[in-house]
Amino acid sequence: MTTWRPRRIAALAVGTLALSSVVRRARMVQRVPAEMRFPAMVVPVSVMGPRSLARLRRWMSTATEVHDGVSHRVVQVESGPVVHVYEPERPDDAAEGVLLWLHGGGLVMGTAHGDHAQCSRFAHLLGVPVVNVDYRLAPEHPAPAAVEDAWSALRWVLATWPDLGPDRVVVAGASAGGGLAALLTQVAHDRGVDVGLQLLVYPMLDDRTVVRAAGRRPWIGWTATSNRWAWHAYLGTRPGGDDVPSGAVPGRRQDLRGLAPAWIGVGSEDQFRDECVTYAARLVEAGVPCRLHVQAGLFHGADGLFLDRAAPTREFRERMLGAARTALRRPTTA
């Protein structure tokens, strides 16, 4: 006869929950196009504390290669962050401006040099300089450290290319970097600087998602557990609550009037989909030109994994680059 002791019951309960989670994630994988599926998708990888954060930081710390035909230099901004500058050896005569890039990583991990390949490729394809910001990370540096670093970088861009006005600058980023780009656009507007475009790639916009989406479904690429922990680390308080620092979360801003035009891209299987759709609708309601693209079947960060090797990520990137090209097109003289 089996004796069901508390530890055995607890272990069985945990095992059942884990199996249930895998089954739910396996069902979600079926909504992803077959060309973008891989076995590890059913196993959640989350940041839940210092140990997992340290592991994921090491994993994301590898420097990627700079694209051929693009120069790269590192600059220490005075009283600000380090920035990486990528300039095409053959600039596009039809383009004029600078793209300011903010990397992803939930505001708690990621590095600028991890985006060498992506940013230098942007410089090559767009034919303009790209500035990649190595902003400070939480929890060591909570809000507003990251956005103040981004603001210092934007001021450096305007001082370095004095012939360009702010309207020739595209502020861009992916995931946490996308949310930071949205926040920088707001901060810059409040300080009298209006950029040409905010290019928000599946941006992390609203801490209240951790409450709205609690337990609703599993997610691929960036889990609800990671989202909750990262927001808490960045805000220094419980995400979704009433005591969140004013001005720390772009999705919480009430008055969106007068902000720079926006392009927002997100996947249908991304945890940030609803907050992106909501923010885009609010921008339009406030009179801000905004184009929203929801890519069917795309999960969070899929374009970084598959690049141009899958049709959905190829289409997503083409739309993103198309928005940037339009904003950076050299003005015609009458």
C-alpha positions as CSV (number, residue, x, y, z in Angstrom):
1,M,0.0,0.0,0.0
2,T,1.4,3.4,-1.0
3,T,1.6,6.1,1.7
4,W,1.0,9.5,0.3
5,R,3.2,11.8,2.3
6,P,3.1,15.6,2.0
7,R,6.4,15.8,0.0
8,R,5.3,13.2,-2.4
9,I,2.0,14.9,-2.9
10,A,3.8,18.3,-3.4
11,A,6.2,16.7,-5.9
12,L,3.3,15.2,-7.8
13,A,1.5,18.5,-7.9
14,V,4.5,20.3,-9.2
15,G,5.1,17.7,-11.8
16,T,1.5,17.9,-12.9
17,L,1.7,21.6,-13.2
18,A,4.9,21.4,-15.2
19,L,3.4,18.8,-17.6
20,S,0.3,21.0,-18.0
21,S,2.5,24.0,-18.9
22,V,4.4,22.0,-21.5
23,V,1.1,20.7,-23.0
24,R,-0.3,24.3,-23.2
25,R,3.0,25.5,-24.8
26,A,2.9,22.7,-27.3
27,R,-0.6,23.8,-28.3
28,M,0.7,27.3,-28.7
29,V,3.6,26.1,-30.9
30,Q,0.9,24.8,-33.4
31,R,-0.1,28.4,-34.0
32,V,3.5,29.2,-35.1
33,P,4.3,28.6,-38.8
34,A,6.0,25.2,-39.3
35,E,9.2,26.8,-40.7
36,M,9.7,28.6,-37.3
37,R,9.2,25.7,-34.9
38,F,11.9,24.0,-32.9
39,P,11.8,21.5,-30.0
40,A,13.0,23.8,-27.3
41,M,10.0,26.1,-27.8
42,V,7.9,23.9,-25.4
43,V,10.3,24.5,-22.5
44,P,10.0,27.9,-20.8
45,V,13.2,29.8,-20.0
46,S,12.5,32.6,-17.6
47,V,14.4,35.2,-15.5
48,M,13.2,34.7,-12.0
49,G,16.0,36.0,-9.8
50,P,19.7,36.7,-9.6
51,R,20.9,33.3,-10.6
52,S,18.8,33.0,-13.7
53,L,19.5,36.6,-14.6
54,A,23.3,35.9,-14.4
55,R,22.9,32.9,-16.6
56,L,20.9,34.8,-19.2
57,R,23.2,37.8,-19.1
58,R,26.1,35.5,-19.9
59,W,24.2,33.9,-22.7
60,M,23.3,37.3,-24.2
61,S,26.8,38.9,-23.7
62,T,28.4,37.4,-26.9
63,A,29.5,40.1,-29.3
64,T,28.2,39.6,-32.9
65,E,30.1,40.4,-36.1
66,V,30.0,43.8,-37.8
67,H,28.7,43.7,-41.4
68,D,31.2,44.0,-44.2
69,G,31.3,47.5,-45.7
70,V,30.4,49.2,-42.4
71,S,32.9,51.0,-40.1
72,H,32.5,50.7,-36.3
73,R,33.7,52.9,-33.6
74,V,33.1,53.2,-29.8
75,V,32.4,56.5,-28.2
76,Q,32.1,57.4,-24.5
77,V,29.4,60.1,-24.3
78,E,30.4,62.7,-21.7
79,S,28.4,62.2,-18.5
80,G,26.5,59.5,-20.4
81,P,26.7,55.9,-21.8
82,V,29.0,54.2,-24.3
83,V,27.6,54.2,-27.8
84,H,28.6,52.2,-30.8
85,V,28.5,54.0,-34.1
86,Y,28.2,52.1,-37.4
87,E,28.6,54.1,-40.7
88,P,28.3,52.6,-44.2
89,E,31.3,53.0,-46.4
90,R,28.9,53.8,-49.2
91,P,26.1,56.0,-47.8
92,D,22.8,56.1,-49.7
93,D,22.5,59.5,-51.5
94,A,18.7,59.3,-51.2
95,A,18.8,58.9,-47.4
96,E,19.6,61.5,-44.8
97,G,19.6,61.1,-41.0
98,V,20.6,58.8,-38.1
99,L,19.0,55.8,-36.6
100,L,19.4,55.6,-32.8
101,W,19.0,52.0,-31.6
102,L,18.2,50.6,-28.1
103,H,18.8,46.9,-27.6
104,G,16.3,44.4,-26.0
105,G,16.7,42.3,-22.9
106,G,13.8,43.2,-20.6
107,L,15.7,46.3,-19.2
108,V,17.7,43.8,-17.1
109,M,20.0,42.2,-19.6
110,G,21.4,42.5,-23.2
111,T,24.3,44.5,-24.4
112,A,25.0,46.9,-27.3
113,H,27.7,44.7,-28.7
114,G,25.3,41.8,-28.9
115,D,23.5,43.9,-31.6
116,H,26.7,44.6,-33.7
117,A,25.4,42.5,-36.5
118,Q,21.9,43.8,-36.5
119,C,22.9,47.5,-36.2
120,S,25.7,47.3,-38.8
121,R,23.3,45.6,-41.2
122,F,20.8,48.4,-40.6
123,A,23.5,50.9,-41.5
124,H,24.4,48.9,-44.7
125,L,20.7,48.6,-45.8
126,L,19.6,52.1,-44.9
127,G,22.7,53.9,-46.0
128,V,22.9,56.1,-42.8
129,P,24.8,56.0,-39.5
130,V,23.3,53.9,-36.7
131,V,24.1,54.6,-33.1
132,N,23.6,51.7,-30.7
133,V,23.3,52.7,-27.0
134,D,24.8,50.6,-24.1
135,Y,22.4,51.9,-21.5
136,R,22.5,50.9,-17.8
137,L,20.5,47.9,-16.7
138,A,18.2,47.2,-13.7
139,P,18.1,46.0,-11.0
140,E,21.5,47.6,-10.4
141,H,20.3,50.8,-12.1
142,P,16.5,51.1,-11.9
143,A,14.3,53.8,-13.6
144,P,15.0,56.4,-14.8
145,A,18.7,55.4,-15.5
146,A,18.0,53.7,-18.9
147,V,16.0,56.5,-20.4
148,E,18.4,59.2,-19.1
149,D,21.2,57.3,-20.9
150,A,19.1,57.2,-24.0
151,W,18.5,60.9,-23.7
152,S,22.2,61.6,-23.4
153,A,22.8,59.5,-26.5
154,L,20.2,61.5,-28.4
155,R,21.7,64.8,-27.4
156,W,25.1,63.4,-28.5
157,V,23.7,62.5,-31.9
158,L,22.3,66.0,-32.4
159,A,25.6,67.5,-31.4
160,T,27.7,65.1,-33.6
161,W,25.6,65.7,-36.7
162,P,24.7,69.4,-36.2
163,D,23.4,69.8,-39.8
164,L,20.6,67.4,-39.0
165,G,17.6,68.4,-37.1
166,P,15.8,66.1,-34.6
167,D,13.3,65.3,-37.3
168,R,16.0,63.4,-39.2
169,V,16.5,61.1,-36.3
170,V,14.7,57.7,-36.1
171,V,14.5,56.5,-32.5
172,A,14.2,52.7,-32.6
173,G,14.5,49.6,-30.5
174,A,13.3,46.0,-30.0
175,S,11.4,44.6,-27.0
176,A,12.6,46.5,-23.9
177,G,14.5,48.7,-26.3
178,G,11.3,49.4,-28.1
179,G,9.6,50.4,-24.9
180,L,12.6,52.6,-24.1
181,A,12.4,54.2,-27.5
182,A,8.8,55.1,-26.9
183,L,9.7,56.5,-23.5
184,L,12.6,58.4,-24.9
185,T,10.3,59.9,-27.5
186,Q,8.0,61.1,-24.7
187,V,10.9,62.5,-22.6
188,A,12.4,64.3,-25.6
189,H,9.1,65.8,-26.6
190,D,8.7,67.1,-23.0
191,R,12.2,68.6,-23.2
192,G,11.5,70.3,-26.6
193,V,13.0,67.8,-29.0
194,D,10.7,66.0,-31.5
195,V,12.3,63.2,-33.5
196,G,11.2,62.1,-36.9
197,L,10.0,58.6,-36.1
198,Q,9.7,56.2,-33.2
199,L,10.3,52.7,-34.7
200,L,9.0,50.3,-32.0
201,V,9.7,46.6,-32.6
202,Y,7.5,44.4,-30.4
203,P,8.0,47.0,-27.7
204,M,7.7,46.4,-23.9
205,L,5.3,49.3,-23.2
206,D,3.1,48.6,-20.2
207,D,3.8,47.0,-16.8
208,R,0.1,46.4,-16.3
209,T,0.3,43.5,-18.8
210,V,1.6,41.4,-15.9
211,V,-1.8,41.8,-14.2
212,R,-4.0,41.7,-17.3
213,A,-2.4,38.6,-18.7
214,A,-1.7,36.7,-15.4
215,G,-2.1,33.0,-16.0
216,R,-4.0,33.5,-19.2
217,R,-1.6,31.5,-21.5
218,P,2.0,30.5,-21.9
219,W,4.3,32.6,-24.2
220,I,7.3,31.8,-26.3
221,G,10.5,33.8,-26.2
222,W,9.6,36.1,-23.3
223,T,7.5,34.5,-20.6
224,A,5.0,36.2,-18.2
225,T,7.3,35.2,-15.3
226,S,10.2,37.1,-17.0
227,N,8.0,40.1,-17.7
228,R,6.8,40.4,-14.1
229,W,10.3,40.0,-12.7
230,A,11.9,42.4,-15.1
231,W,9.3,45.2,-14.6
232,H,9.7,44.8,-10.8
233,A,13.5,45.1,-11.1
234,Y,13.2,48.2,-13.3
235,L,10.5,50.0,-11.4
236,G,11.7,49.0,-7.9
237,T,8.1,48.3,-6.9
238,R,5.3,45.8,-7.8
239,P,4.4,46.1,-11.5
240,G,0.7,46.8,-12.2
241,G,0.2,48.7,-9.0
242,D,-0.7,52.3,-8.2
243,D,2.7,53.3,-6.8
244,V,4.6,52.9,-10.1
245,P,7.0,55.9,-10.6
246,S,5.4,58.7,-12.7
247,G,6.9,58.8,-16.2
248,A,8.6,55.4,-16.0
249,V,6.3,53.4,-18.2
250,P,5.4,54.7,-21.7
251,G,2.0,52.9,-21.8
252,R,0.9,54.8,-18.7
253,R,1.3,58.3,-20.1
254,Q,-2.1,59.9,-20.4
255,D,-1.5,62.7,-22.9
256,L,0.0,61.4,-26.2
257,R,-0.7,64.5,-28.3
258,G,2.2,65.9,-30.2
259,L,4.5,62.9,-30.1
260,A,6.5,61.8,-33.1
261,P,5.0,59.6,-35.8
262,A,5.2,55.9,-34.9
263,W,5.6,52.5,-36.5
264,I,4.8,49.6,-34.2
265,G,5.4,46.0,-35.2
266,V,4.5,42.9,-33.2
267,G,3.6,39.2,-33.7
268,S,0.2,37.7,-33.1
269,E,1.8,35.2,-30.7
270,D,3.7,37.8,-28.7
271,Q,2.9,38.6,-25.1
272,F,3.1,42.3,-25.9
273,R,0.6,42.1,-28.7
274,D,-2.4,43.6,-26.8
275,E,-0.4,46.4,-25.2
276,C,1.1,47.3,-28.6
277,V,-2.4,47.4,-30.3
278,T,-3.7,49.5,-27.4
279,Y,-0.9,52.0,-27.6
280,A,-1.2,52.3,-31.4
281,A,-4.9,53.0,-31.0
282,R,-4.3,55.6,-28.4
283,L,-1.6,57.3,-30.5
284,V,-4.1,57.6,-33.4
285,E,-6.8,58.8,-31.1
286,A,-4.4,61.6,-30.0
287,G,-3.7,62.6,-33.6
288,V,-0.3,61.0,-33.9
289,P,0.4,59.3,-37.2
290,C,0.9,55.6,-36.4
291,R,1.2,52.5,-38.5
292,L,0.6,49.2,-36.7
293,H,1.7,45.8,-38.2
294,V,0.7,42.6,-36.5
295,Q,2.6,39.7,-38.1
296,A,0.6,36.4,-38.1
297,G,2.3,33.5,-36.3
298,L,5.3,35.6,-35.0
299,F,6.4,35.0,-31.4
300,H,8.6,37.4,-29.4
301,G,12.1,37.7,-30.8
302,A,11.4,35.4,-33.7
303,D,13.0,37.8,-36.2
304,G,16.2,37.7,-34.3
305,L,16.3,33.9,-34.5
306,F,15.3,33.4,-38.1
307,L,16.2,36.7,-39.8
308,D,15.5,36.3,-43.5
309,R,15.3,32.5,-43.4
310,A,11.5,32.3,-42.7
311,A,8.8,34.1,-44.7
312,P,7.0,35.7,-41.7
313,T,10.3,37.2,-40.2
314,R,11.4,38.3,-43.7
315,E,8.1,40.1,-44.2
316,F,8.2,41.6,-40.7
317,R,11.8,43.0,-41.3
318,E,10.9,44.3,-44.7
319,R,8.0,46.3,-43.2
320,M,10.2,47.6,-40.4
321,L,13.0,48.7,-42.7
322,G,10.5,50.2,-45.1
323,A,9.2,52.4,-42.4
324,A,12.7,53.5,-41.5
325,R,13.6,54.2,-45.2
326,T,10.5,56.4,-45.6
327,A,11.4,58.4,-42.5
328,L,15.1,58.8,-43.6
329,R,14.4,59.7,-47.2
330,R,16.3,62.8,-48.1
331,P,13.9,65.8,-48.2
332,T,13.4,67.1,-51.7
333,T,14.0,70.8,-52.4
334,A,11.4,72.8,-54.2
